[in-house]
């Protein structure tokens, strides 16, 4: 195996302390690093070529089968992650799940090309304004990736993408889709200047999501689970739309609503391509 380092067993080791600190958002932001817990997230990161500092696994256990090919065949370069066996105590200290899998990775944050958001004719951009639940944020990222969206933008008050719960909910799809944080009061007017149309769901809207053009150059805005879009962001919406509901429900969960609009946008886009 290339880049195999000696085993670590002490909880007092500086590297171990540094990994444990990445459970806190302030340290993740300061260092530009975050943790990936479990075989699935680590394997998705390796498969996508996402930059990793190291892969940490429990000493005395085999590297999970899903990761073996990456451990054995990774290129010999300074950018390849190191593989570090550690004691079970270190795994327990560094991961946040109650019943942890015996592997995690330390990953680097990647810069996002902001200009790519404004490409003409691209898939929709999803904008989250104060969506606080990590599960909702992760699910929306997953739906955006699955439906061919261009990007996801996280506005003020939105759950941290690199929170362990958010990462688990993305199921590794964040490695294939640009996700960035932005000040929406600055970004949304800029999107308008590039000819993007800003859509927001509203129970008072007169147009259904099936009556408007979502397939190209649409930005889909979603607000807080309880209060919706903030007043400043709501003022910037160009087209309020509603998701028709013929059954007995007052509204949809924000992640469900985002999924409905994203796949309607995909349907429209595919219809345009297949004309």
N, C-alpha and C positions, 0 to 999 in steps of 0.2 A: 504494500500500500504506500502511495506517495504521501508526503507531508504528515506522516504519523508522528505525533509528539509524545513525550513521556507522560505517564499517568499523573494526574493531580489528585491528591487525597486530603489536603488540608483546607478547611473552611476559611482559614485565615490568609490563604493565598491571595495576593492583590488582584489577579485576574478573576478569581472566583467572586471577590467582593464587587468588582466592576460589573460582572454579569448580573449579579443580584440587584444592583442599583438600577439596571435597565427595566425593572418592574415599575419604576416611577417615570411619569411623563417628562418631568423636568430634566432628568438625566438622559432620556432618549433624545430630547430636543437638543440638549447641550452637546452631546457626542455624535449625533447623526447616526445612531445605531439602534437596533431593536432586536428582540428575541423571537424566534419561531419555535413553538413547542410542538413536538410530536412528529411522527414519521411522515404524515401526509403533507404538512406545510413545508417541511424540510425537503422532501423529494420534489415538490412542485417548484421550490426555489432553485434547486439544482438543475431541474429539467429546463427551466426558463433561462438559465444563465444569470440569474440575479446575483449581484456581488455579495459574497459571504466572507466573513472574517474567519469563522471556524465552525466545525460541527462537533458537538460534544456528546459523547455516548457513555453509557455505564460500563465501567471496567469489569471484566470477567464475563460479560455477555457479548454475544456476536453482534456485529453491526447489523441492523435490520436488513432483511433481504432486499427491500425496495431501494436501499441506499448503496448496496455493495458495488454495483456497476460504476457509480459515480466515485466511490472511494478508490477503486482499483484502476480506473481509466482516466482520471482527471489529468489535464495537461500539467507538465512541470513548469510552472510559472509563478511569479510573485503574487499574481492575482488569485491563484487557486486557494481555496480554504484549507486550513490545517484541520486535522482530525485528532481529537483529544479525548482519551479515556479518562474518566473521573470516578470517584467513589459515589455510591448511592446517596450519601449525605449531601454531596454537592448538587446532584440532580434535584433533590428535594428542596434545597435552599434556593435554587435559581429559577424553578418553574412555579407557575401559579395555579395549576390544576390540582385538585385534591388527590387524584390517582394518576400521577404523571407517567407518561411513556418515557422510557429510558434514553431519550435523545432530544436535544434541542440545538439550534444553530443561532449564531449571532450574525445579523445581517446589517448591511449599510443602507441608509436611505439614498434613493436615487433622485437627482434633479429632474424636473419635468419641463419640457419645452413649452412655455406658456403660449407661444405663437401658434403651436399646433392646434390649440383650442379653436382658432378662428379660421381654419381651413374651409374653403368653399365646398359645399356639397357633402361634407362629412356627416357621419352619424350623429345622433343627438348627444348633447352634453348634459349630464345630470348635476344639479346644483342642490346641495343640502344646506338649509338655513336653520341651525339650531336643532338638528335631529340628535337627540341625546342618548338614545339607547344603542349600545354597541352592537347588539344583535341586528337591529334595524339597519344600521350603517353598513355592516358587513354583508347583509342580505342584499341590499341595494347595489353594492359594488359587484356582488356575484351576478345579479340579474343584468346589470349594465354590461359586464363582460360577456355574458351568454348571448345577449341580444345585439352585440356589435356596436355599442355606444362608443363615442370618441374618447370620453373622459368623465371623471367624477370630480366635482369641486366641493370641498368642505368649507363651509362658511363658519363664522364665529358661533361658538356655543355647540358645535357638532362634536360628537364623540371622537376621540383620538383614533385614527386609523390603526396605530401601532399598539393599542391596548390589546391584551391577550384575547379578550372576548371578541373584539372586533375582528382580529386576525383569524380566529377560528371560524367565525361566521362567513368570512370571504371564501373559505375552502381553497385558498391559494390563488384565486382569480386576480388578486391585486397585482400579481407578477406579470399579468398580460394586458393591463389597462392603466393608462396614466391617471393617477389620483393626486390631487394637490390641494393645499390650503390657500385661501385667498380672502381678501376683504371684498365682500360682495358689492358694497356700495361703490367701489372703484371698478371692479371687473365687469359687472353687468352693463353699465353704460358703455363700456368699451366694446362688449359683445354686440350691443345694438349698432354701434358705429360700423361694425363689420357686417351688418345686415342680418344678424341673428334675431330670431323671434323668441321672446321670453314667454313661456306658458306656465301658468300656475293653476292648480286645481281649486275650485271654489263651488260650494253648494248653491251659490247664487248665479253661477254662470249660465248663459243661455245656449252656449255651443257645447255639443258633445265632443269627446276626444276622437270620435269616429267621423267628425265633420270638418276637421282641420288638418293642415299639412304638418305632420310630425316626422316624416321620413328624412327630410334634409334641412339642415341649418336650424333645427329646433333646440332650444335650451329648456329643459324641464326642471321647474323649481318646486322643491318640497320643503315644508316647514316643520316646526316642532310638533311632536306627537300630541300635545295638548292644546297649544295656542296657534298652530299654523305658522305661516310666514310672518316675520317681523314687519312692522309698519313700513319701515324704510325700503325693505325688499319688495313688499307687496305693491308699493307705489310704482315700481319699475316693471311690473308684469304688463306685457303687451296684450295677451289674450287669455282671459280666464276661461277655463274649460271644466267640464264635469264628466265624471265616469258614470254612465247610466246604471242604475241598479233597479231591477224589476222585482226583487225580493224584499224581504223585511230586514233591513240593516240600515242604521243611520249613516254609517261611513265605513271606510276601509282603513286598516292599519297602513301607516305610511309606506312600509316596505311592500305591501301588497299593491297599493296604488301605484307606486313607482314601477313595479313589475308589469302591471297592466299597460301602462303608457309606453314602457320600453318595448314590449312585444308588439303593440299596435304600431309603433314607429318602425320596428323591423318588418312587419307585414307590409306597410306602405312602401318601404324602401325596396323590398323584394319585388313588389308589384311594378314599381317604376323600372327596375332593372330588367324585368321579364316582358316588358311591353314589346 
